[in-house]
Amino acid sequence: MKFKKLGNTDLDVSLICLGTMTWGEQNSQEEAFDQMDYSLDKGVNFFDTAELYPVPPNGKTFGKTETMIGNWFKIKKNRNKVILATKVAGPRCDWIRGGENNYSERNLGLAIDESLKRLKTDYIDLYQLHWPERSVNNFGQVGYEHKNNEGNWNNFESILRCIEKFIKSGKIRYVGVSNETPYGLSKYLEISKNKDLPRVMSIQNPYSLVNRTYEIGLSEISVRDKCGLLAYYPLATGYLSGKYRNNQRPENSRQVLFKGWERFGNSKALKAYDEYYDLAKDYNISVAHLSLAFVNSREFVTSNIIGATNMDQLKENIDSIDIELDKEIMDKINFIHNNNPNPSP
């Protein structure tokens, strides 16, 4: 396994991070335990979850994933071997705290205590804001459209002051953001520096061969300010594994079971998937290895969040750590990208 520093901390996190959002919906607790056992044995020391999980989110399964992880910690007694990241849900989830899930001190306190209870731990290594309260362009929306009626939202300084209290209490160690914009991340970093408040150590946004929008405004901030990307959807919800090629729909796959990821299956994206598949075949590697190795190679990436619903997928994903892409194949990747820019943002 390879490791990188989390922000400017002394924490070494594995370049492969174990994602957990299928546990409790597509995966049982037994399967989740197997995934955690195998990942830890392979050197993965970084797990990412959220109070919202599993996905698709709903009131019946809310918190189930954290509970499974907590049960594993209780049985294995190995909490100290894992750098644990979780997230607090932002607005729009009516089943969480009665829908009053903004980033006020009250709600952050309730969310942290509830996560600690489910996770059966007394501290969280990285506590992330799952998405901004304010109106932003994310979850597939590329252009920013300002909304004058967006309502009140807790400003950057007030959130950091709340986080400071929870860090001082020992409940969390570091803070991160997710689904953030260049404006948001730069404001957090500026205010933390000028006001001597907790510093954002990471940003969790989507990044893959078919969504390289992170490179446009955020990658420079990640490198210069040591606030690296925790890349999610590196396989574009499974499309970059090749399993959906030629209109295939594997039984119990996400695209068969659920709606909400249609932006990954548009015609431009399908063309790009085929081209990356053919490129991988030319080099005798799987398209999943090509896709994950690309993400692993990025200077601005701190960790690549992989997800799997079976052990074969998990093993293949973790093994991507051993794949090195030379200049020749990177040039060909960039050629495909330039002809098919960001079809699935």
C-alpha positions in Angstrom: 0.0 0.0 0.0 1.0 3.6 -0.5 0.3 6.4 1.9 -0.1 10.2 1.9 -0.4 12.8 4.6 -3.9 14.0 5.4 -3.6 17.7 4.8 -0.8 19.1 6.9 -1.4 16.6 9.7 0.9 13.8 10.8 -1.7 11.2 9.7 -0.6 8.8 7.0 -3.7 7.6 5.1 -3.7 4.9 2.6 -3.9 6.0 -1.1 -6.8 3.6 -1.4 -9.7 4.4 0.9 -12.5 1.9 1.7 -15.8 3.4 0.7 -18.9 2.0 2.5 -22.0 3.5 1.0 -23.5 0.1 -0.2 -23.4 -1.5 3.3 -26.9 -1.9 4.6 -28.6 -1.7 1.2 -26.6 -3.8 -1.4 -24.4 -5.5 1.2 -25.1 -7.3 4.5 -23.2 -6.8 7.7 -21.4 -10.1 7.1 -20.2 -8.8 3.7 -19.2 -5.5 5.2 -17.1 -7.3 7.8 -15.4 -9.3 5.1 -14.6 -6.2 3.2 -13.1 -4.4 6.2 -11.1 -7.5 7.2 -9.6 -7.9 3.7 -8.9 -4.2 3.2 -7.2 -3.8 6.6 -5.1 -6.9 5.8 -4.1 -5.3 2.5 -2.9 -2.1 4.2 -5.9 0.0 3.7 -6.1 2.1 7.0 -8.6 4.7 5.8 -12.4 4.1 5.9 -15.0 6.6 4.7 -18.6 6.6 5.7 -21.5 9.0 6.4 -24.5 9.3 8.7 -26.6 9.4 5.5 -25.4 6.0 4.3 -26.4 3.6 2.9 -27.2 5.0 -0.6 -29.8 5.6 -1.9 -30.6 7.4 1.3 -33.9 7.1 3.1 -35.3 7.2 6.6 -35.5 3.4 6.9 -31.8 2.7 6.4 -30.3 6.0 7.7 -27.3 5.3 10.0 -27.1 1.6 9.1 -23.7 1.8 7.6 -22.1 3.5 10.6 -23.8 0.9 12.8 -22.1 -1.9 10.9 -18.7 -0.3 11.2 -19.3 0.2 14.9 -20.2 -3.5 15.4 -17.0 -4.5 13.6 -14.9 -2.2 15.9 -16.7 -3.8 18.9 -15.9 -7.3 17.8 -12.5 -6.8 16.4 -11.3 -4.3 19.0 -9.1 -2.6 16.4 -10.4 1.0 16.3 -6.8 2.2 16.7 -5.8 0.6 13.4 -8.3 2.6 11.3 -8.3 6.3 10.3 -12.1 6.9 10.3 -13.9 9.5 8.3 -17.6 10.2 8.4 -19.9 13.0 7.3 -22.7 15.1 8.6 -25.6 15.5 6.2 -26.6 19.0 5.0 -30.1 20.3 4.3 -32.8 18.5 2.3 -33.0 15.2 4.3 -36.3 15.5 6.1 -35.7 12.2 8.0 -32.6 13.4 9.7 -33.1 15.4 12.9 -36.6 16.4 11.7 -35.2 18.0 8.6 -33.3 20.7 10.7 -29.9 19.4 9.5 -28.0 22.6 9.0 -24.5 23.2 10.3 -25.4 25.0 13.5 -23.6 24.2 16.7 -26.7 22.4 18.0 -27.1 20.2 14.9 -23.4 19.5 14.5 -23.3 18.4 18.2 -26.3 16.1 17.8 -24.9 14.6 14.6 -21.5 14.0 16.1 -22.9 12.3 19.2 -25.2 10.1 17.1 -22.4 9.0 14.8 -20.1 8.3 17.8 -22.8 6.1 19.3 -23.4 4.2 16.1 -19.7 3.8 15.4 -19.0 2.7 18.9 -16.0 5.0 19.3 -15.2 8.1 21.3 -13.6 10.0 18.5 -13.8 10.6 14.7 -10.5 11.2 12.9 -12.0 13.2 10.0 -15.4 14.9 10.2 -16.7 16.1 6.9 -19.5 18.5 5.9 -21.3 16.3 3.3 -22.4 19.3 1.1 -22.7 23.0 1.5 -25.7 24.6 3.1 -25.6 27.4 0.5 -26.7 27.1 -3.1 -23.8 25.7 -5.2 -23.2 23.8 -8.4 -22.6 20.2 -7.6 -24.1 16.7 -8.0 -23.9 17.0 -11.8 -24.7 20.7 -12.1 -21.7 22.4 -13.8 -22.7 26.0 -14.2 -23.3 28.2 -11.1 -26.7 29.8 -10.9 -27.1 32.2 -8.0 -30.4 32.0 -6.1 -31.4 35.1 -4.2 -33.9 33.1 -2.2 -31.5 30.5 -1.0 -32.2 31.4 2.6 -29.9 31.8 5.6 -26.9 29.6 6.0 -24.2 29.3 8.6 -21.2 31.2 7.4 -17.7 29.7 7.1 -16.4 31.3 10.3 -19.3 30.2 12.5 -19.0 26.6 11.3 -15.2 26.6 12.0 -15.8 28.0 15.5 -18.3 25.2 16.2 -15.8 22.6 14.9 -13.1 24.1 17.1 -15.3 23.3 20.2 -15.7 19.7 19.1 -12.0 19.3 18.4 -11.2 20.7 21.9 -13.6 18.3 23.4 -11.8 15.3 21.7 -14.8 14.1 19.8 -13.3 14.9 16.4 -9.7 15.4 15.3 -9.9 17.1 12.0 -12.4 18.7 9.6 -13.0 18.2 5.9 -15.5 19.3 3.3 -17.3 17.5 0.6 -19.0 18.5 -2.7 -17.4 21.9 -2.2 -16.4 24.6 -4.8 -13.2 26.6 -5.2 -14.9 29.5 -3.6 -16.0 27.5 -0.6 -12.7 25.8 0.0 -10.7 29.0 -0.4 -12.9 30.8 2.0 -12.5 28.1 4.6 -8.8 28.1 4.3 -8.5 31.9 4.3 -10.7 32.2 7.4 -9.0 29.4 9.3 -5.6 31.1 8.7 -6.7 34.6 9.5 -8.8 33.7 12.6 -6.6 30.9 13.9 -9.4 28.4 13.5 -9.3 24.7 12.6 -8.0 24.1 9.1 -9.9 22.1 6.5 -7.6 19.1 5.8 -9.4 17.5 2.8 -12.1 17.8 0.2 -14.2 14.9 -1.0 -15.5 15.5 -4.5 -16.1 13.3 -7.5 -13.2 12.6 -9.9 -12.7 10.1 -12.6 -11.7 9.7 -16.3 -15.1 11.0 -17.3 -15.2 13.8 -14.7 -12.0 15.8 -14.5 -13.7 19.1 -13.6 -11.8 19.1 -10.3 -8.7 19.9 -12.3 -10.1 23.3 -13.4 -10.3 25.2 -10.2 -9.7 23.0 -7.2 -6.5 21.0 -8.0 -4.2 24.0 -7.6 -5.7 24.8 -4.2 -5.2 21.1 -3.2 -1.5 21.2 -4.1 -0.5 24.6 -2.9 -2.5 24.6 0.3 -2.0 20.9 1.2 -5.7 20.2 1.2 -6.0 17.1 -1.0 -8.8 15.4 -2.8 -10.6 12.3 -1.4 -11.9 11.2 -4.8 -15.3 9.6 -5.0 -16.9 7.8 -7.9 -13.5 7.0 -9.5 -15.3 4.3 -11.5 -18.2 6.5 -12.4 -20.7 4.4 -10.4 -19.4 1.2 -12.0 -19.4 2.3 -15.7 -15.6 2.4 -15.8 -15.4 -1.2 -14.6 -16.8 -2.2 -18.0 -19.7 -4.1 -16.5 -22.3 -2.0 -18.3 -20.8 -2.2 -21.8 -23.0 -3.2 -24.7 -26.1 -2.5 -22.8 -25.3 -5.1 -20.1 -27.2 -4.8 -16.9 -25.8 -7.2 -14.3 -28.3 -8.5 -11.7 -28.4 -6.5 -8.5 -26.1 -3.8 -9.9 -26.8 -0.2 -9.0 -28.1 0.8 -12.4 -30.6 -2.0 -12.3 -31.8 -1.5 -8.7 -31.9 2.3 -8.4 -32.4 5.6 -10.1 -30.4 8.8 -9.7 -27.2 8.1 -11.6 -28.5 8.8 -15.1 -25.8 11.3 -15.9 -23.3 8.5 -16.0 -25.1 6.7 -18.8 -25.5 9.5 -21.5 -24.4 8.9 -25.0 -21.2 10.9 -24.8 -20.1 9.1 -21.6 -20.8 5.7 -23.2 -18.6 6.6 -26.1 -15.8 7.6 -23.7 -16.2 4.4 -21.7 -15.7 2.3 -24.9 -12.6 4.2 -25.8 -11.0 3.8 -22.3 -12.0 0.1 -22.4 -10.2 -0.3 -25.8 -7.1 1.6 -24.5 -6.9 -0.7 -21.4 -7.2 -3.7 -23.6 -4.3 -2.5 -25.7 -2.1 -2.5 -22.6 -3.4 -5.8 -21.2 -5.0 -4.3 -18.1 -8.6 -4.0 -17.0 -10.4 -0.8 -17.6 -11.0 -0.6 -13.8 -7.3 -0.7 -13.2 -6.7 1.9 -15.9 -9.3 4.2 -14.3 -8.2 3.7 -10.7 -4.5 3.9 -11.5 -5.2 7.3 -13.2 -6.8 8.7 -10.1 -4.1 7.2 -7.9 -1.4 9.0 -10.0 -2.8 12.5 -9.5 -0.6 14.8 -7.3 -3.6 16.5 -5.8 -5.3 13.3 -4.7 -4.8 12.3 -1.1 -6.9 9.1 -1.3 -9.0 7.3 -3.8 -12.3 6.1 -2.4 -13.2 2.7 -3.8 -16.5 0.9 -3.4 -17.4 -2.7 -4.0 -20.4 -5.0 -3.7 -18.5 -8.2 -3.9 -15.0 -9.4 -2.9 -13.8 -9.8 -6.5 -14.5 -6.2 -7.2 -12.8 -5.2 -3.9 -9.7 -7.2 -4.7 -9.4 -5.7 -8.2 -9.9 -2.2 -6.9 -7.3 -2.5 -4.2 -4.8 -4.1 -6.6 -4.9 -1.0 -8.7 -2.3 0.4 -6.3 0.3 -1.7 -8.1 -0.5 -0.3 -11.6 1.8 2.4 -12.9 0.8 4.4 -16.0 3.7 5.6 -18.2 3.8 8.8 -20.3 2.7 6.9 -23.4 -0.6 5.7 -21.9 -1.2 9.0 -20.1 -0.9 10.8 -23.4 -3.5 8.5 -24.9 -5.7 9.1 -21.9 -5.5 12.8 -22.3 -6.2 12.4 -26.1 -9.4 10.6 -25.3 -10.3 13.2 -22.6 -9.7 16.1 -25.0 -12.1 14.6 -27.5 -14.7 13.6 -24.8 -14.3 16.3 -22.1 -16.1 15.5 -18.8 -19.2 13.8 -20.1 -20.3 12.8 -16.6 -19.7 15.7 -14.2 
